[in-house]
């Protein structure tokens, strides 16, 4: 039987990030241009949160919220699920499914080195099924 691979094999490397003090309009532009749904939020180079496209959409739907001045920090989820690149795929999948996380921020030496999303998980499942079921 083959061993379970680490998350670094399936994560998205060099993910886009955003600084906590930028605006929700800035975040929306990045997400739209890059076709992504999750942005790790940084302050002083360290992960302090995670901003999803749902967070941005919710804030945009609230009457009186000016996305041109509201900061990313005001809408982000604090303390996102973070993992190391060596975390095993099965452990990450269990944690994400049990807690309904849409992504895991991959951190090494306090720096974001990747992101593992539900889409990455499906890609991993497909690859593993093709290589291990033949």
N, C-alpha and C positions, 0 to 999 in steps of 0.2 A: 504494500500500500504506500502511496506517495504521501509526503508530509504536507501539512497545510501551509500555504504560502503566506508570506508577510504582506501587509497592506501596501507596502511600497511598490509591489509588483503591479498593482491595479489603481493606485491613486493618480489623481491629476497632479502633475508636477508644476511648479511655478504658478500657483493660482493667483488670480487677481486679488488684491487686498485693498482696504480703504482705511484712511485715518478717521478716528472717532470724531474729530472736529469738522470734518467736511459735511456738506449738506446732503439731505435726502435726494435732492435734485441731482447732485453729483453722482450719488450711488445709482440712481435710476438710469442715468446716462451710461455708466459703466456696464451695468447689468444688461441693458438693451443692446449696446454695441457689441458686447462679448457673448451674448446669448447664454448668460449664466444666471443661476437662481440663488447663489450663496456667496457672500463676501465676508471673509474673516476681517474683523475690525481690530486695528492696531492703535496703540497709544505708546509713544516712545519706542516703537519697534517691537513691542510685545503684544500678544493676543489678549484683548480685553473683552471681546464679544464676537457675535456673529449676526450678520444682517441678511435676512432672506428677502426674496421678492415679495413674499406675503407681508412682511413687516412694512415694506415700502408702500405696497398697495393699500394696506390698512390705514397708514398715516395719511396717504393721499385722499382717502375717502372721508376723513374726519373734517367736518366743517370748521373752518377757522385755522387749520394747520397750514402754514406756509412752508412748503417743501423747499423753497429757495433759501429759507433761513433756519429751518429745523435741522438739527444736527443728526448725524448717524447715531451718535451716542444715545440720543433720546428715543430711538426706536429699536436698537439692537437687543439681542438676548445676551445677557451677561453670563460669564462662565460657560462658554460653549464646550461641547464634548471634544476633548483633545486627546490625541494618541501619538505614539511614537511610530516611526516608519517600520519598526520591527514588530509591531502589534500583529497578531495573527488574524487572518481574514475571518475565521469562524467566530472568534471572540468579539470582533468589531461588529459583525453582522448581528450577533445576538444582542449586544448592547444597543445598537441602533434600532432594531426591531422592537425590543422590549420597552424602550423609552420613546419610540416614534420620532427619532432624530432623522432629519433629512440629510445630514452630513456630519462628518468628523473632520476636524482640523488636525492636520498632521504637523507636529512640532518636533524640532530637534534643536537642542541647545538654545531654547527660547526663541527660535526663529521658525516661521511658517515655511515648510518645505513641500507641502502638498495639501490636497483636500480629497476626501473620499466621500462621494455622494451616493445617493440611492441609484443613480444612473450608472455610476462606476460599479456598484454592486451587481447590477444586472449584467453589465458587460463581463464582470468576473465570473458570474454564474454561467453565462453562455460559453465563455472560453473553457471553463473547467468541465462543463458537460461535454463539449466537443473533444477535449483531449483525454478525459478520463473514462468516458463511456464507450469509446471505440474499441 
